[in-house]
Amino acid sequence: MAKLSIIYYSGFGSTHAMAQRLAATAEAAGAEVRLRHVAETAPDSAVQSVDAWAAHVEEQKDKPVASPDDIDWADAVVFGSPTRYGHVTSQLQGFIDTLGPLWGEGKLADKVYAAFTSSSTLHGGQETTLEAMNTTFCHFGGIIVPPGYTDQVKFNDGNPYGVGKVTGQSGELDEVDNAALDHLVTRVLHVADKLAG
Ligand SMILES: Cc1cc2nc3c(=O)[nH]c(=O)nc-3n(C[C@H](O)[C@H](O)[C@H](O)COP(=O)(O)O)c2cc1C
């Protein structure tokens, strides 16, 4: 079974919950999984000014942090970021910006990649955030695996670019969110296994 890294940033916990669901489903399917959050880079004064942000940073403090080796190791990598002003968070982008040496050695290429996000509103930039990550995967020389509408469940969440959770009413993952996440990670593993031949 494929080696899968799930690399994500989460400020308040919603994207973290999505990452956990992806990891659980992949592990249940037999994949070797590294679940890694990227380090917080915002000033502590900003983090402490929002209770949910401070609580999530505290909850994550002993969990493994993403490193470039987590990409090098993997056959497939799923990246996740909340939407910030219609874009990827600076924290995830900062991590991506440390991957230059691996990129220079061609070690980011030929892996399977996919993306997930969360935003508070439906049209608040999920597609632009997912497409921003997909653009990065092009520069890696990665094999992008979008979910498309390759399963009936995709007609419920309606996002062919990746998976997006709308958190404005509730950050709790519902049946539609879980089905979309399960579908994405199962498809990623399926393609990675096919490539491994
Ligand atoms: C600085 C900032 C910018 C944001 N920009 C957007 C945005 O452009 N569109 C949107 O719908 N939500 C936006 N949000 C809301 C977050 O995307 C949303 O709360 C997300 O679910 C947070 O994920 P997390 O719980 O993993 O941190 C923004 C939040 C913050 C703090």
Ligand as a Chemical Component Dictionary entry (heavy atoms), coordinates in Angstrom:
data_LIG
# 
_chem_comp.id                   LIG 
_chem_comp.type                 NON-POLYMER 
_chem_comp.pdbx_formal_charge   0 
_chem_comp.three_letter_code    LIG 
# 
loop_
_chem_comp_atom.comp_id 
_chem_comp_atom.atom_id 
_chem_comp_atom.alt_atom_id 
_chem_comp_atom.type_symbol 
_chem_comp_atom.charge 
_chem_comp_atom.model_Cartn_x 
_chem_comp_atom.model_Cartn_y 
_chem_comp_atom.model_Cartn_z 
_chem_comp_atom.pdbx_ordinal 
LIG C1  C1  C 0 -7.435  36.017 8.317  1  
LIG C2  C2  C 0 -8.575  35.165 7.877  2  
LIG C3  C3  C 0 -8.996  35.219 6.563  3  
LIG C4  C4  C 0 -10.070 34.436 6.135  4  
LIG N1  N1  N 0 -10.475 34.514 4.837  5  
LIG C5  C5  C 0 -11.585 33.831 4.451  6  
LIG C6  C6  C 0 -12.043 33.908 3.109  7  
LIG O1  O1  O 0 -11.438 34.522 2.236  8  
LIG N2  N2  N 0 -13.199 33.268 2.809  9  
LIG C7  C7  C 0 -13.919 32.551 3.733  10 
LIG O2  O2  O 0 -14.979 32.040 3.407  11 
LIG N3  N3  N 0 -13.448 32.392 4.996  12 
LIG C8  C8  C 0 -12.298 33.012 5.361  13 
LIG N4  N4  N 0 -11.824 32.865 6.638  14 
LIG C9  C9  C 0 -12.454 31.875 7.514  15 
LIG C10 C10 C 0 -11.665 30.561 7.541  16 
LIG O3  O3  O 0 -11.297 30.127 6.245  17 
LIG C11 C11 C 0 -12.523 29.476 8.171  18 
LIG O4  O4  O 0 -12.878 29.851 9.473  19 
LIG C12 C12 C 0 -11.793 28.141 8.169  20 
LIG O5  O5  O 0 -12.731 27.103 8.330  21 
LIG C13 C13 C 0 -10.761 28.050 9.265  22 
LIG O6  O6  O 0 -10.143 26.784 9.253  23 
LIG P1  P1  P 0 -9.376  26.229 10.532 24 
LIG O7  O7  O 0 -10.433 25.993 11.597 25 
LIG O8  O8  O 0 -8.717  24.988 10.092 26 
LIG O9  O9  O 0 -8.413  27.294 10.926 27 
LIG C14 C14 C 0 -10.733 33.596 7.057  28 
LIG C15 C15 C 0 -10.283 33.533 8.384  29 
LIG C16 C16 C 0 -9.217  34.304 8.790  30 
LIG C17 C17 C 0 -8.746  34.214 10.212 31 
# 
loop_
_chem_comp_bond.comp_id 
_chem_comp_bond.atom_id_1 
_chem_comp_bond.atom_id_2 
_chem_comp_bond.value_order 
_chem_comp_bond.pdbx_ordinal 
LIG C1  C2  SING 1  
LIG C2  C3  SING 2  
LIG C2  C16 DOUB 3  
LIG C3  C4  DOUB 4  
LIG C4  N1  SING 5  
LIG C4  C14 SING 6  
LIG N1  C5  DOUB 7  
LIG C5  C6  SING 8  
LIG C5  C8  SING 9  
LIG C6  O1  DOUB 10 
LIG C6  N2  SING 11 
LIG N2  C7  SING 12 
LIG C7  O2  DOUB 13 
LIG C7  N3  SING 14 
LIG N3  C8  DOUB 15 
LIG C8  N4  SING 16 
LIG N4  C9  SING 17 
LIG N4  C14 SING 18 
LIG C9  C10 SING 19 
LIG C10 O3  SING 20 
LIG C10 C11 SING 21 
LIG C11 O4  SING 22 
LIG C11 C12 SING 23 
LIG C12 O5  SING 24 
LIG C12 C13 SING 25 
LIG C13 O6  SING 26 
LIG O6  P1  SING 27 
LIG P1  O7  DOUB 28 
LIG P1  O8  SING 29 
LIG P1  O9  SING 30 
LIG C14 C15 DOUB 31 
LIG C15 C16 SING 32 
LIG C16 C17 SING 33 
# 
